[in-house]
Structure formats: structure tokens, C-alpha cells
Amino acid sequence: MDGGHTRGRRAENTTFVCGHCSTPVPANTDGHYRNHCPWCLWSLHVDELPGDRASECRALMEPIGLVEKSGKGWQVVHRCTQCGHRQPNRLVRDGDAPDDLDLVLSLPWL
């Protein structure tokens, strides 16, 4: 059962322009898909559940803090600026455009 998920991870790993800072963001090259800007850490509310692309909200999501998840390491927690939905997202530490570590470390632990 795919819960409506019809696209593979490869289709999700595409370049995009950040809705917050307008910087072009390259596709991730570390084997995971990217869902936030590596330079400002902002995201878009596109998922209800990780990877489902089922949200109709599509508002900007602000990076509000860090959590540590077993097996996934540190994750940035994003909060939707419109509806308040919260979603932790894996950090991008390798590849062509890793997340800005100074900015990541400036976030509070939640």
C-alpha cells in the first residue's frame, strides 16, 4: 500500500529555487532527496507524511530547531508559516551543496 505515493524518490530529487532566499538549489548527490535550502534551511510544506507530496498548503516552512532521531542523526525541524505543521528533515551533510553547518548549529535543540 503506497498511501497515494505514486512518484519515486528519484522524481523528488530535483533542483529548485528557494522560496525564501531565491537561491538556486541543486539536486542532492548523497543518495537522499533534498527538501530544504542548504543556505537558509527554509523548506516548503509539500508533505503531510515524509515523501508523500500530499499537502495542498505549499506555504514556506521556517527552520525552528534541531532534534536527534535514532538512525537518522540530527534533523532540522521545520514549522509551516501558514498552518503550523511541523516536520523534521534529515540534514544534508555531503554532496555538492551540504547544509550550512554554522546555521544548523545556531538552531536551538527542541
Summary of the structure (lengths in Angstrom):
residues: 110
radius of gyration: 13.2
end to end distance: 32.7
largest distance: 40.0
contacts: 287
relative contact order: 0.20
helix: 8%
strand: 28%
